[in-house]
Amino acid sequence: MKKHIRSITRVLLPMLLFSSCKKEFDTPPLRSAAAANKINIANMKAKYSPGVNYKFKADSSLYCVVTADEASGNLYKEIYVKDITGALHVKFLASGGFFIGDSIRIDLRGTILNEYNKLIQLDSVDSENNIVKLASGYKPTPAVMTINQINTAASTATNGVQAKLVKIDNVEFVEPDRNVTYADANGRSSLSRTIRSCDGQTLAIRTSGYASFADRLTPSGNGSIVGIVSQFGNSMQMIVRNADEVLLYGNVCTTTPTTPPAGNTYVLKDFNDNSLTSGGWTSYTVTNNAVKWVTSTFSGATFAKVSGYVNSANTISESWLISPALDLSSATDPMLSFQTAAGKFSGDPLEVMVSVNYSGGLPGSASWTKLSCSLSPTTSSYIWTPSGEVPLNSYKNAATRIAFKYVSSTTGAATYELDDVVIKEKQGHKKSGTVDPLYKIVQTIYPNSTFLDSVRISSVICSVAPSAYTRNTGSVPLARIIIQVLSSKKNL
């Protein structure tokens, strides 16, 4: 009997010792927060002040639900959350294991409320120590909104739209962004693709090159899209959680999505709507996602801006701003004009390019020709400089595009501002098959005048009221035209 007891002891003793050394992984304790220590997203955003890092020092908790996670790779070290008062972008110190539908509590002590280019965010969140998962399986319902409702909210950083999960119906990708990849999966570069509504409103869809669907092709139909509303500067954009939520397979808009400029103007982009992509324009970042074209405002004027000077250092970058395809096949004498203002910083000059075979995606996939024009000198500080008339006669194609190519390096990163991009017929000229109204006026007063006389007179008028032609601030009154014609009689 003693032998049996001794044998059993030999077997059980090691098991008991092993069992006593095994570590127990307990569920993290959940401290119940008093009602006074709870805070909602609306009250958090009320503490936001532009340019200020607000640090939460006392114990307070945010109870919310995850609406976008890192699962697809389109987000990294970040999630989006919502409660009944609003939505918020949450930035982690390291990737966390939280997923769409998780109900969580965030301990705010030590976290920071700030902004990144007007996107309000809760920053410096430790996903292991600041967050407790309370439940899973909730299915957030997107709010149905229009592109116009989203873009209208861009004027303020505290708008109720940013970070919100939304669904937009009856939209489609613009022609150049159909059947192209969402992003550059090979180069791991983020890209923006543009969707539009049938009434011509546009919105950028921003996708990371690390997203699992970066190499998937965008659909070519019309339908609905679900995603998170984000903001970069004055431009609203959408982040898709998964390409399966882009359901664009119906018939595209049957009406013209945008109204072309009147008269002899083929394109006019003045950025006064605070949108970089309205009218079918697209931006494409080839190198360095931190450097991209944005809209900016100074002294009441709105313009496009780009700079490779990031975080107090020159960086390597390449970023393009590309026009929609323009039908110049019936043009007579098309001219490009614009204005630039450069900061007093060294760097490569802005390049103005033209292509007749670009159809979207990586600019390097098409042939581009550099155009000769005047640019603002980088030796002065933001002096607006007219480009002069840049002839496009050699590029009268059914799908002509112009582009502004910006590059920077570690040895130089200039800052450029761009405004008033116009392509129209040369003064006095009209599209093929049309008659110049000015010529009609001149012939009414002087029946023996020629078309060349009206061309000469139009150039005089342009010098009298240049803003009417170069900045589209109005038209020259008929009376002024007649007076100028009369004063020019000696030249007829």
Residue pairs with C-beta under 8 A, 6 or more apart in sequence:
28 132
30 105
30 132
30 134
33 59
33 60
33 61
33 105
37 58
37 59
37 60
37 61
38 60
38 61
38 62
38 63
39 60
39 61
39 62
39 108
40 62
40 83
40 84
40 85
40 86
41 62
41 64
41 81
41 82
41 83
41 85
41 86
41 87
41 88
42 85
42 86
43 85
44 62
44 88
44 108
44 113
44 122
45 86
45 88
45 113
45 120
45 158
47 54
47 113
48 54
48 113
48 114
48 115
48 120
48 157
48 158
50 115
50 157
52 114
53 112
53 113
53 114
53 123
54 112
54 113
54 114
55 110
55 111
55 112
55 113
56 108
56 109
56 110
56 111
56 112
56 113
57 109
57 110
58 109
59 107
59 108
59 109
60 107
60 108
60 109
61 105
61 106
61 107
61 108
62 81
62 83
62 105
62 106
62 108
62 122
63 83
63 103
63 104
63 105
63 134
64 81
64 82
64 83
64 88
64 103
64 104
64 106
65 81
65 82
65 83
65 101
65 102
65 103
65 104
65 138
65 140
66 79
66 80
66 81
66 98
66 99
66 100
66 101
66 102
66 104
66 140
67 79
67 80
67 81
67 82
67 87
67 100
67 140
67 165
67 228
68 75
68 79
68 80
68 100
68 165
68 228
68 239
68 241
69 75
69 79
69 98
69 99
69 100
69 241
70 76
70 77
70 78
70 79
70 95
70 96
71 99
71 100
72 211
72 212
72 213
72 241
72 242
73 208
73 210
73 211
73 212
73 214
74 207
74 208
74 210
74 211
74 212
74 213
74 239
74 240
74 241
74 242
75 208
75 239
76 95
76 208
76 210
77 91
77 92
77 93
77 94
77 95
78 89
78 90
78 91
78 92
79 90
79 92
79 96
79 98
80 87
80 88
80 89
80 90
80 163
80 165
80 228
81 87
81 88
81 90
81 104
81 106
82 88
82 140
82 163
82 164
82 165
86 160
86 163
86 164
87 162
87 163
87 164
87 165
88 120
88 121
88 122
88 163
89 119
89 120
89 121
89 122
89 162
89 163
89 230
90 106
90 121
90 122
90 125
91 121
91 122
91 123
91 124
91 125
92 125
92 126
92 127
93 124
93 125
93 126
93 127
94 126
94 127
94 128
95 127
96 127
96 128
96 131
97 127
98 104
98 127
98 131
98 133
99 136
100 140
100 241
101 136
101 137
101 138
101 139
101 140
102 133
102 135
102 136
102 138
103 133
103 134
103 135
103 136
103 138
104 131
104 132
104 133
104 134
105 131
105 132
105 134
106 122
106 125
106 130
106 131
107 129
107 130
107 131
107 132
108 122
108 130
109 130
110 124
110 126
110 130
111 122
111 123
111 124
111 125
111 130
112 122
112 123
112 124
113 120
113 121
113 122
113 123
114 120
114 121
114 123
115 121
115 157
117 231
117 232
117 233
117 294
118 157
118 162
118 231
118 232
118 233
118 234
119 157
119 162
119 163
119 230
119 231
119 232
120 157
120 158
120 162
120 163
125 131
140 165
141 165
142 165
142 166
142 167
142 226
143 164
143 165
143 166
143 167
144 166
144 167
144 168
144 169
145 161
145 164
145 166
145 167
145 168
145 229
146 168
146 197
146 201
147 168
147 171
147 195
147 196
147 197
147 201
147 202
147 203
148 197
148 199
148 201
149 161
150 161
150 166
150 168
150 203
150 229
150 236
150 238
151 201
151 203
151 236
151 274
151 275
153 159
153 160
153 161
153 162
153 236
154 231
154 234
154 235
154 236
154 274
155 234
155 274
157 231
159 231
161 229
161 236
162 229
162 230
162 231
162 236
163 228
163 229
163 230
164 228
164 229
165 226
165 227
165 228
166 226
166 227
166 228
166 229
166 238
167 224
167 225
167 226
168 195
168 197
168 203
168 224
168 225
168 238
169 223
169 224
170 197
170 198
170 222
170 223
170 224
171 195
171 196
171 197
171 203
171 222
171 223
171 224
171 225
171 248
172 178
172 195
172 196
172 220
172 221
172 222
172 223
172 248
172 252
172 253
173 193
173 194
173 195
173 196
173 205
173 218
173 219
173 220
173 248
174 194
174 195
174 196
174 202
174 257
174 280
174 282
174 324
175 280
175 324
175 325
175 360
176 280
176 282
176 322
176 324
176 325
176 358
176 359
176 360
177 193
177 194
177 195
177 218
177 282
177 360
178 218
178 219
178 220
178 360
179 217
179 218
179 219
179 220
180 193
180 217
180 218
180 360
180 361
181 191
181 214
181 215
181 216
181 217
181 218
181 361
182 191
182 193
182 205
182 207
182 211
182 213
182 214
182 215
182 216
182 218
182 240
182 243
183 189
183 190
183 191
183 207
183 208
183 209
183 211
183 214
183 215
184 190
184 191
184 209
184 214
184 362
185 209
185 214
185 215
186 215
187 209
187 286
187 287
188 209
188 210
189 209
189 285
189 286
189 287
189 289
190 206
190 207
190 208
190 209
190 285
190 289
191 206
191 207
191 209
191 284
191 285
192 204
192 205
192 206
192 207
192 237
192 277
192 282
192 283
192 284
192 285
193 204
193 205
193 207
193 218
193 282
194 202
194 203
194 204
194 205
194 277
194 280
194 281
194 282
195 202
195 203
195 205
195 225
195 238
196 202
196 203
196 253
196 257
196 258
196 280
197 253
197 257
198 222
198 253
198 255
198 257
199 257
200 257
200 258
200 259
201 278
202 275
202 277
202 278
202 279
202 280
203 236
203 237
203 238
203 277
204 235
204 236
204 237
204 238
204 276
204 277
204 283
205 225
205 227
205 237
205 238
205 239
205 240
206 230
206 232
206 237
206 238
206 239
207 213
207 214
207 239
207 240
208 214
213 240
213 242
213 243
216 243
218 246
218 248
219 246
219 247
219 248
219 249
220 248
220 252
221 248
221 249
221 250
221 251
221 252
222 248
222 250
222 251
222 252
222 253
223 247
223 248
223 249
223 250
224 247
224 248
225 238
225 240
225 245
225 246
225 247
225 248
226 240
226 241
226 245
226 246
227 238
227 239
227 240
227 241
227 245
228 238
228 239
228 241
229 236
229 237
229 238
230 236
230 237
230 238
230 239
231 237
232 292
232 294
233 294
233 295
233 296
234 274
234 294
234 295
234 296
234 297
234 302
235 274
235 275
235 276
235 277
235 294
235 295
240 246
257 280
258 279
258 280
260 266
261 267
261 268
261 424
263 424
264 424
264 425
264 429
264 430
264 431
264 434
265 422
265 423
265 424
266 326
266 327
266 328
266 331
266 334
266 423
266 424
267 279
267 323
267 324
267 326
267 421
267 422
267 423
268 421
268 422
268 424
268 472
269 279
269 281
269 323
269 420
269 421
269 422
270 302
270 419
270 420
270 421
270 471
270 472
271 295
271 302
271 303
271 304
271 419
272 302
274 295
274 297
274 302
275 295
276 283
276 293
276 294
276 295
276 304
276 321
277 283
279 324
280 323
280 324
280 325
281 321
281 322
281 323
281 324
282 321
282 322
282 324
282 360
283 292
283 293
283 319
283 320
283 321
283 322
284 319
284 320
284 322
284 361
284 362
284 363
285 291
285 292
285 317
285 318
285 319
285 320
286 318
286 319
286 320
286 362
286 363
286 364
287 316
287 317
287 318
287 319
288 308
288 310
288 315
288 316
288 317
288 318
288 319
290 310
290 311
290 315
290 317
291 306
291 307
291 308
291 310
291 315
291 317
291 319
291 406
291 408
292 306
292 319
293 304
293 305
293 306
293 319
293 320
293 321
293 404
293 406
294 304
294 305
294 306
295 302
295 303
295 304
295 305
296 302
296 303
296 304
296 305
296 417
297 303
301 419
302 419
303 341
303 417
303 418
303 419
304 321
304 404
304 417
304 418
304 419
305 415
305 416
305 417
305 418
306 319
306 321
306 406
306 415
306 416
306 418
307 343
307 408
307 413
307 414
307 415
307 416
308 314
308 315
308 316
308 317
308 347
308 406
308 407
308 408
308 409
308 413
308 414
309 315
309 345
309 408
309 413
309 415
313 410
314 347
314 408
314 409
314 410
314 411
314 412
314 413
315 408
315 410
315 413
316 408
316 409
316 410
317 406
317 407
317 408
317 413
318 405
318 406
318 407
319 405
319 406
319 407
320 363
320 403
320 404
320 405
320 406
321 403
321 404
321 406
321 418
322 358
322 363
322 401
322 402
322 403
323 401
323 402
323 403
323 421
324 401
325 398
325 399
325 400
325 401
326 399
326 400
326 401
326 402
326 423
327 398
327 399
327 400
328 334
328 392
328 395
328 396
328 397
328 398
328 400
328 423
329 396
329 397
329 398
330 431
330 432
330 433
331 392
331 396
331 425
331 431
331 432
332 425
332 426
332 429
332 430
332 431
332 432
333 391
333 393
333 425
333 426
333 429
334 391
334 392
334 393
334 396
334 423
334 424
334 425
334 426
335 389
335 390
335 391
335 392
335 423
335 424
335 425
335 426
336 352
336 371
336 373
336 387
336 389
336 390
336 391
336 392
336 402
336 421
336 422
336 423
337 386
337 387
337 388
337 389
337 390
337 420
337 421
337 422
337 423
337 470
338 352
338 373
338 386
338 387
338 418
338 419
338 420
338 421
338 422
339 376
339 384
339 385
339 386
339 387
339 418
339 419
339 420
339 470
340 350
340 375
340 376
340 384
340 385
340 387
340 416
340 417
340 418
340 419
341 376
341 382
341 383
341 384
341 385
341 416
341 417
341 419
342 350
342 375
342 376
342 377
342 378
342 380
342 382
342 383
342 414
342 415
342 416
342 417
343 378
343 381
343 382
343 414
343 415
343 416
344 378
344 379
344 380
344 381
344 382
345 378
345 412
345 413
345 414
345 415
346 378
346 411
346 412
346 414
347 378
347 408
347 409
347 412
347 413
347 414
348 407
348 408
348 409
348 412
348 414
349 375
349 378
349 414
350 375
350 404
350 405
350 406
350 414
350 416
350 418
351 370
351 404
351 405
351 406
351 407
352 370
352 371
352 373
352 387
352 390
352 402
352 403
352 404
352 405
353 368
353 369
353 370
353 371
353 402
353 403
353 404
353 405
354 368
354 369
354 371
354 392
354 395
354 400
354 401
354 402
354 403
355 366
355 367
355 368
355 369
355 400
355 401
355 403
356 367
356 395
356 397
356 399
356 400
356 401
357 366
357 367
357 399
358 365
358 366
358 368
358 399
358 401
358 403
359 366
359 399
363 403
363 405
368 403
368 405
369 395
371 390
371 402
372 390
373 387
373 388
373 390
374 385
374 386
374 387
374 388
375 385
375 387
376 382
376 383
376 384
376 385
376 416
377 383
377 385
378 414
382 417
384 419
386 470
389 426
392 400
392 402
392 423
402 421
402 423
404 418
406 416
408 414
420 470
420 471
420 472
422 470
422 472
425 431
427 455
427 458
427 459
427 462
427 469
428 436
428 438
428 439
428 451
428 454
428 455
428 456
428 458
428 459
429 436
429 455
430 436
436 451
436 454
436 458
438 454
438 457
438 458
438 461
438 481
439 451
439 454
441 454
441 478
441 481
441 482
441 485
442 449
442 453
442 454
442 457
442 485
443 449
443 454
445 482
445 485
445 486
446 453
446 485
446 489
446 492
449 492
453 491
453 492
456 488
456 491
457 481
457 484
457 485
457 488
460 484
460 488
461 476
461 480
461 481
461 484
462 468
462 469
464 476
464 480
464 484
465 476
465 480
467 473
467 474
468 474
468 475
468 476
